[in-house]
């Protein structure tokens, strides 16, 4: 059986963004990202050990929703957290 080495396979692993990377996307500094998170103005994040990360797909959807509050995002997505 021949294997086509030019075929791209999408990785099942989703990119996780750091506060710095999220800040770069939003044009903000890292500390401002954490301030906005504390104020409920960012999409949900996850914590891996002690590191907070944002799923790239969640950030993209949040931007498509107009960068709404966390509460509104959860209502729009039907997510109970």
Secondary structure, DSSP 8 states (H G I E B T S, - for coil): ----TT-----SS--EE-HHHHHHHHT--HHHHHHHHHTT-S---EEETTEEEEEHHHHHHHHHTTS--HHHHHHHHT---
